[in-house]
Amino acid sequence: MKKTVLITGSSSGIGKAAAKYFSEKGWNVAATMRRPEDEKDLRESANLRLIRLDVQDEASIAEAVRQTIAAFGKIDVLVNNAGYGLAGVAEFIREADIRRQFDVNVFGVMAVTSAVLPHFRANKSGRIINVSSMGGRVTFPLFSYYHATKFAIEGYSESLNYELNPLGIDVKIIEPGGVKTDFGGRSMDMVKTDHPDYQHLQDKLVAALSDGSNIPTEAKDVAKVIFRAATTTGSRMRYIVGSDARMMWTVKRLFGTTFQQKAVKSFYKI
């Protein structure tokens, strides 16, 4: 029997690449997104369905889970991929924007997971794959709230794994570094300030973000790792993706946070 994966945020980037890759590997795929009617690249087939799911809308989450089970009979793997980056000087980011960042990146993940867990528990099996980030391990300037969400996902995933293992369910975490997607475009909200105390820092980081020439990883590279995490029989929890992610984590792990921050400051000349 074919296995089934439900993927959130499948309209672009890593989510779309994962939907394509799992489908190519013969899986049933529920490619969920906020506006499936606008999707032009992914095509529905016998083993791929486009389903509406907005992680900020609990009714749409429940309906997406229901539609997936109705279409394919079972969900074997949940990939929590939907998310975006909020960047800017923390002091000047509005509370409403901060709340939306947490609503999508943290509470959305939790809501989708909670909606799928009864199905997993009934089947005494299931795997949850949370797409975190290198930013859940190491930090960069102007991303304080984004990092806060990814650090939250790391802790949530670790603790959840304790609860679910006795039930035949486990949790994996994917930690990509820079990926050639639209993360710097529609998947990022950049809040700028003209305050002179922050101008130099902001200018340096905005220039770095606009230059994607040195990004080492493609979305399909991450999709392949997600598939490996979905199909492994091993207990490994974390999957770091990309040479930049591995390098930054190695520096922090070996030399500590202070050294890692000095390295970042030196790199960006801030």
N, C-alpha and C positions, 0 to 999 in steps of 0.2 A: 504493500500500500504506500502510495506517495506520501511524503511528509509535507506539512503545511507551515509556512512562515507568515506572520503578520508583521509588516514593516510600517512604522510611522514616518511621516516626512518623506514620502516617495516621489514628490514632484520634482526634486532636483538633487544634485550633488551625490553624497554618499547613499542616501536612501534610494534614489533612482538607480544608481549603479548596483546596489544590492538586489533590488527587485529584478533587474535584468539578469544578474549572475545566478541567483537562486533559480530563476525560471529556466535558464540555459542548462542548469544542472538537474532539471527534471522535477523540481519541487513545485507544489502548489503555492502560489504567491498572492496574498492579499496586500496589494500596494495601496496604502491609505494616504490620503492627503486632504487638505481643506477644500480644494475645488477640483474634483476629478473631471468635471465637465470641461475644464480648460486644458487638460492634458493632451499634448499632441505627439509625444514621443512614444510612451508606453502604450501598447495596444492590448486590449482584452483578448483572451484566448481561453481554451479549455482549462488551462492551469494558471491563468493570471487574471485577477479581477481588480478593477479600479474602484475603490470604496471611499466614501467620504468619512473623514475622521479629523476633527479639530480637538487637539488635546486640551483646549480650554472649555470644551463643551461636553459635559458628562453624558448627555443624551446621545450625542453623535458617537461617543466612545462605545457605549453599550450597544448601539445599533450596528456599529462596524464589527464588533465581536460576534454579534448574532448573525450578521450576513456572512461572515467568514465561515462560521461553523455550518451554516445552512448550505453554503456552496461546496465546502470541501469535507465536511464531517467532523473535522478535528483541527485544533491548532497545536502544533508541536513546539514551535519556537516563536517568541515575541522579540522583535528588535525595536527597542525604543531609540529611535534616531532623530525624531523631530526636535528642532532647537534652533537657536540663533544667537548671535553675539551682540551684546550691548557694550559699546566702547565710549570712553570719554573721561574727563576729569570727574572723579566721584563727587566732589563738592557741588557740582553744577548739574548733576543728573536728577531729574524730577522723580518724586516718589512713585508717580504713576508708571513711569518707565521701568523703575526698579521692580515694582510689583509684577509687571508683565514679563520681565526677564525670568523671575522666579516662577510665575504661573506656567510658562511654557517649558522651561528647562528642568524644573524640579517637580512642581505639583502636577504638571501634565504627565510626566513619566510615572509618578506615583499613581495617578488616576487610571492610566491605561493598564498598568501592572495589576492594580486591585481588581479591575474589570475582568482580566484574563485568569487570575488565580483560581477562582472557583472551578473553572473548566480544567485547569491543570490538576487541581486537587482531586477532582472526580476521576481523572484518568491516572492519577498517581504517577504522573510524569510531566515534564515540560522544562523548557529552558528559557530564561530571560537574558537577553543580551542588551546591556545599556551602553549606548555610544556616549562615552565621556569625552575626554580630550587630554592631550598633554597638559592642558590648562587645568586639569584636576590634580596634577602633581607638582607643576612648577608655574611660576607667575611672570607676567609682563606688565609694564605700566599701562594705564588707561583701561584695564580690563577687570577692575576690582569686583564688580558685580557679576560679570560672567564667570570669573574664577570662583566666586562664592557659590554659584550654582553647580559648577562642575565638582568642586570639593564636596558639596552636599551629596551629589550623586554617588561619589566614591564611597562615602560613609554609609549611605542608604543601602547600596548594593552589598557591601560587606556584611552588614548586620542582617539584611534580608536573607542572605545565603544560609546563615545559621538556622533561621526559622524554617526554611524550605527544604533543606537537604534531607531531613527525616521523612519528608513526604514524596521523595523521588523527583524533586525539582531543584534546579540549580541556577546560579547567576554568574554571568560573565561580563567583563568590562572591557570595552575597546577604547584605546587611548591614542588617537591619531595626533601627529604633529600637524604641520602645515599641509593642506590638501588643495589641489587645484580645482576648486569649486567656486560657487558664487558667494562663499562665506564673507568675502570683503565687499559684496554687492548687496543683493536683496536680503541675504541672510545676516546682515549686520546693520545695527543702528548706531551711527556715529554721532555723538553729541559733542559739538564743538563749543569752545569758549574763546573770547577775545581778551580774557584777563591776562595781563602781562606776566604775572607770576608763573603761569603755566604754559605760556606761548611756545617757548623753546621745546619743551617736552612734547607738547601736542604736535608741533610741526615735524619733529623727528619721527614720531610714531606714525603719523598720517602718511608721510612720504614712504616709510618702510612698508606699510600696508598696501599702498598703491602699486608697489613693485613686486609682482608675483614671479619674477624670473628665476628666483632661487628656491622656489617651493619644490621639494623633492618627490612628493607623493601624488599619485592620481587617485580619483575617487574609486576606480576599479580595484586599485591595490588594497584599499580599505575593505571593499566588498569581499575580496578573496579572504581576508583575515576574519571577517564576520562569518563567512561560510565555514571556515576552519573551526571557529569557536562553536558554531552551531552543530557541527558533526563530530567533534572530538569525543572520545570516551574518557579523556583525562580530567583531572580535577583542577587544572590550572585556571585561575580566575582572570588575571589581567593579560591583555594583549596590547603591547606598545607597537604602534605602526609608524614607520618613517625614521630615517637616519637622524633627523633633527630631534625628534622626540626621544629617541634612545640616548643621544648625546647629552641633551639637557637634563634628563633624569639621572644619568650616570654622574654628571658633574654635581648635582645636588646631593645625590645619595653618598658619594664619596667625600665631598668637601664641605657640604652643609649649605644652608640657606644664604648666609652672609656672602660666601664666595660666589654662589650662583647669581646673587643680585649684583655683585660687582662685575661679573662677566657680562650680564645683560646691559648694565650701564655703560660699560666699555664698548660693547658692540654698537649700541645706538648713539654713543657719544653724548650721554646726558648726565 
